[in-house]
Amino acid sequence: MGCNFKPMYQGQTFSDFLCEIKIADTQPGSKHYEESFKNELNNSICPNSSKPKKYLLNWKITKSKTELIGSNTNRTVRYEIKLTTSFSLKNIADNKNIYNDTVYSSSEYNVLEDAIISTLASEKYTEELIVKNLKEIIFNKIYLYAVNNEN
């Protein structure tokens, strides 16, 4: 006895739609997390497809870093990194936006005064984790858009 649910992203219509999306390139002088984000999208949205592209996914990331916990006597400081992404899905034929949104993801890490190397690794890992989360959020939003706008 089944529940009649189909796995998300398995529908042929959605797969076809994904293969029609081109990911916008990064700007010159882009940051590592921007390149990682573009690569995550390219690897998730119909990789290795030669299908003609009908849509362009434009995006822009802004990064903020906030000190959460710290003091002059404390040798450990905690930071939050937040990446906010504004994105739009544009119809290439008529150059009109068909969907746009802004999403964010954040995570925290510690800076230990006597462990600089592990602190740097922790900060980079935090950025990579946020990038993967952002990709998933945007992927889900595009899925919901496609499902709600099927003809």
C-alpha contacts under 8 A as a table, 3 or more apart, distances in Angstrom:
res1	aa1	res2	aa2	distance
2	G	5	F	7.93
6	K	10	Q	7.18
6	K	11	G	7.67
7	P	10	Q	5.67
7	P	11	G	7.85
8	M	11	G	7.26
9	Y	14	F	6.41
9	Y	15	S	6.84
9	Y	143	Y	7.37
10	Q	14	F	7.40
10	Q	15	S	7.02
11	G	14	F	5.47
11	G	15	S	6.35
12	Q	15	S	5.09
12	Q	16	D	6.06
13	T	16	D	5.17
13	T	17	F	6.19
14	F	17	F	4.93
14	F	18	L	6.16
14	F	143	Y	7.03
14	F	146	A	6.64
14	F	147	V	7.54
15	S	18	L	5.12
15	S	19	C	6.33
15	S	46	C	7.29
16	D	19	C	5.19
16	D	20	E	6.65
17	F	20	E	5.30
17	F	21	I	7.07
17	F	146	A	7.51
18	L	21	I	5.47
18	L	45	I	5.64
18	L	46	C	5.85
19	C	45	I	6.75
19	C	46	C	4.95
19	C	47	P	7.93
19	C	49	S	6.47
19	C	51	K	6.43
19	C	53	K	7.24
20	E	51	K	6.62
20	E	52	P	6.28
20	E	53	K	4.32
20	E	54	K	5.20
20	E	55	Y	6.05
21	I	45	I	7.53
21	I	53	K	5.54
21	I	54	K	6.30
21	I	55	Y	4.71
21	I	56	L	5.63
21	I	57	L	6.61
22	K	53	K	5.96
22	K	54	K	7.77
22	K	55	Y	6.10
22	K	56	L	4.82
22	K	57	L	6.07
23	I	38	K	7.19
23	I	41	L	7.19
23	I	42	N	6.61
23	I	56	L	5.97
23	I	57	L	4.98
23	I	58	N	6.77
24	A	38	K	7.86
24	A	56	L	6.48
24	A	57	L	5.74
24	A	58	N	5.19
24	A	59	W	7.14
25	D	38	K	7.24
26	T	30	S	6.24
26	T	34	E	6.90
26	T	35	E	6.66
26	T	38	K	7.20
27	Q	30	S	5.51
30	S	34	E	6.19
30	S	35	E	6.93
31	K	34	E	5.28
31	K	35	E	6.58
32	H	35	E	5.21
32	H	36	S	6.18
33	Y	36	S	4.93
33	Y	37	F	6.01
33	Y	127	E	6.56
33	Y	128	E	6.92
33	Y	131	V	6.79
34	E	37	F	5.03
34	E	38	K	6.27
34	E	61	I	7.00
35	E	38	K	5.18
35	E	39	N	6.17
36	S	39	N	5.08
36	S	40	E	6.06
36	S	128	E	7.45
36	S	131	V	7.00
37	F	40	E	5.09
37	F	41	L	6.28
37	F	131	V	5.51
37	F	132	K	7.31
37	F	134	L	7.96
37	F	135	K	6.88
38	K	41	L	5.19
38	K	42	N	6.14
39	N	42	N	5.02
39	N	43	N	6.04
40	E	43	N	5.23
40	E	44	S	6.19
40	E	131	V	7.88
40	E	132	K	6.96
40	E	135	K	6.62
41	L	44	S	5.15
41	L	45	I	5.84
41	L	135	K	6.19
42	N	45	I	5.56
42	N	46	C	7.38
42	N	47	P	6.12
43	N	46	C	7.12
43	N	47	P	5.26
44	S	47	P	6.40
46	C	49	S	6.09
53	K	56	L	7.66
53	K	92	I	7.93
54	K	91	N	6.06
54	K	92	I	5.51
54	K	93	A	6.90
55	Y	89	L	6.37
55	Y	90	K	5.35
55	Y	91	N	4.65
55	Y	92	I	5.25
56	L	88	S	7.97
56	L	89	L	5.65
56	L	90	K	5.09
56	L	91	N	6.58
56	L	92	I	6.35
57	L	87	F	6.86
57	L	88	S	5.73
57	L	89	L	4.64
57	L	90	K	6.43
58	N	87	F	5.46
58	N	88	S	5.28
58	N	89	L	6.46
58	N	90	K	7.58
59	W	85	T	6.55
59	W	86	S	5.55
59	W	87	F	4.12
59	W	88	S	6.48
60	K	85	T	5.49
60	K	86	S	5.37
60	K	87	F	6.46
61	I	83	L	6.37
61	I	84	T	5.51
61	I	85	T	4.42
61	I	86	S	6.62
62	T	83	L	5.68
62	T	84	T	5.27
62	T	85	T	6.53
63	K	81	I	7.09
63	K	82	K	5.76
63	K	83	L	4.63
63	K	84	T	6.48
64	S	81	I	5.82
64	S	82	K	5.24
64	S	83	L	6.55
65	K	79	Y	6.67
65	K	80	E	5.61
65	K	81	I	4.59
65	K	82	K	6.38
66	T	79	Y	5.52
66	T	80	E	5.19
66	T	81	I	6.63
67	E	70	G	7.14
67	E	77	V	7.30
67	E	78	R	6.06
67	E	79	Y	4.48
67	E	80	E	6.44
68	L	77	V	7.55
68	L	78	R	5.40
68	L	79	Y	5.33
68	L	80	E	6.64
69	I	77	V	5.52
69	I	78	R	5.04
69	I	79	Y	7.20
70	G	74	N	6.21
70	G	76	T	6.68
70	G	77	V	4.60
70	G	78	R	6.64
71	S	74	N	5.09
71	S	75	R	7.89
71	S	77	V	7.56
72	N	75	R	7.80
74	N	77	V	7.20
75	R	112	L	6.23
75	R	113	E	5.40
76	T	110	N	6.56
76	T	111	V	5.57
76	T	112	L	4.74
76	T	113	E	6.25
77	V	110	N	5.64
77	V	111	V	5.08
77	V	112	L	6.74
78	R	108	E	6.86
78	R	109	Y	5.74
78	R	110	N	4.37
78	R	111	V	6.13
79	Y	108	E	5.45
79	Y	109	Y	5.54
79	Y	110	N	6.26
79	Y	111	V	7.63
80	E	106	S	6.75
80	E	107	S	5.60
80	E	108	E	4.21
80	E	109	Y	6.57
81	I	106	S	5.50
81	I	107	S	5.63
81	I	108	E	6.15
81	I	126	T	7.64
81	I	127	E	7.38
82	K	104	Y	6.86
82	K	105	S	5.81
82	K	106	S	4.16
82	K	107	S	6.70
82	K	130	I	7.76
83	L	104	Y	5.56
83	L	105	S	5.66
83	L	106	S	6.29
83	L	130	I	7.06
83	L	131	V	7.83
84	T	102	T	7.05
84	T	103	V	5.79
84	T	104	Y	4.18
84	T	105	S	6.69
85	T	102	T	5.56
85	T	103	V	5.39
85	T	104	Y	5.97
85	T	134	L	7.71
86	S	100	N	7.51
86	S	101	D	5.91
86	S	102	T	4.21
86	S	103	V	6.52
87	F	100	N	5.58
87	F	101	D	5.69
87	F	102	T	6.24
88	S	97	N	6.47
88	S	98	I	7.57
88	S	99	Y	5.60
88	S	100	N	4.00
88	S	101	D	6.53
89	L	97	N	5.74
89	L	98	I	5.78
89	L	99	Y	5.14
89	L	100	N	6.16
90	K	95	N	6.15
90	K	96	K	5.45
90	K	97	N	4.16
90	K	98	I	5.64
90	K	99	Y	7.17
91	N	94	D	5.94
91	N	95	N	5.34
91	N	96	K	5.40
91	N	97	N	6.21
91	N	98	I	6.60
92	I	95	N	4.99
92	I	96	K	7.39
97	N	100	N	7.10
99	Y	145	Y	7.64
103	V	134	L	7.42
103	V	137	I	7.53
103	V	138	I	7.64
104	Y	134	L	6.64
105	S	130	I	5.67
105	S	131	V	7.89
105	S	133	N	6.52
105	S	134	L	6.00
106	S	130	I	5.98
107	S	126	T	6.26
107	S	129	L	7.95
107	S	130	I	6.71
108	E	126	T	7.01
109	Y	119	T	7.98
109	Y	122	S	6.36
109	Y	123	E	6.31
109	Y	126	T	6.94
110	N	119	T	6.76
110	N	122	S	7.59
111	V	115	A	7.79
111	V	116	I	7.47
111	V	119	T	5.31
112	L	115	A	5.28
112	L	116	I	6.64
112	L	119	T	6.36
113	E	116	I	6.58
115	A	118	S	5.68
115	A	119	T	6.18
116	I	119	T	4.94
116	I	120	L	6.20
117	I	120	L	5.24
117	I	121	A	6.32
118	S	121	A	5.01
118	S	122	S	5.99
119	T	122	S	5.00
119	T	123	E	6.24
120	L	123	E	5.15
120	L	124	K	6.32
121	A	124	K	5.21
121	A	125	Y	6.05
122	S	125	Y	5.10
122	S	126	T	6.07
123	E	126	T	5.07
123	E	127	E	6.40
124	K	127	E	5.12
124	K	128	E	6.33
125	Y	128	E	5.07
125	Y	129	L	6.14
126	T	129	L	5.10
126	T	130	I	6.23
127	E	130	I	5.14
127	E	131	V	6.19
128	E	131	V	5.06
128	E	132	K	6.31
129	L	132	K	5.24
129	L	133	N	6.29
130	I	133	N	5.02
130	I	134	L	6.11
131	V	134	L	5.10
131	V	135	K	6.23
132	K	135	K	5.16
132	K	136	E	6.36
133	N	136	E	5.14
133	N	137	I	6.20
134	L	137	I	5.06
134	L	138	I	6.14
135	K	138	I	5.26
135	K	139	F	5.97
136	E	139	F	4.97
136	E	140	N	6.08
137	I	140	N	5.18
137	I	141	K	6.22
138	I	141	K	4.97
138	I	142	I	6.13
139	F	142	I	5.21
139	F	143	Y	6.17
140	N	143	Y	4.95
140	N	144	L	6.21
141	K	144	L	5.13
141	K	145	Y	6.16
142	I	145	Y	4.98
142	I	146	A	6.09
143	Y	146	A	5.12
143	Y	147	V	6.16
144	L	147	V	5.12
144	L	148	N	6.04
145	Y	148	N	5.24
145	Y	149	N	6.07
146	A	149	N	5.22
146	A	150	E	6.02
147	V	150	E	5.55
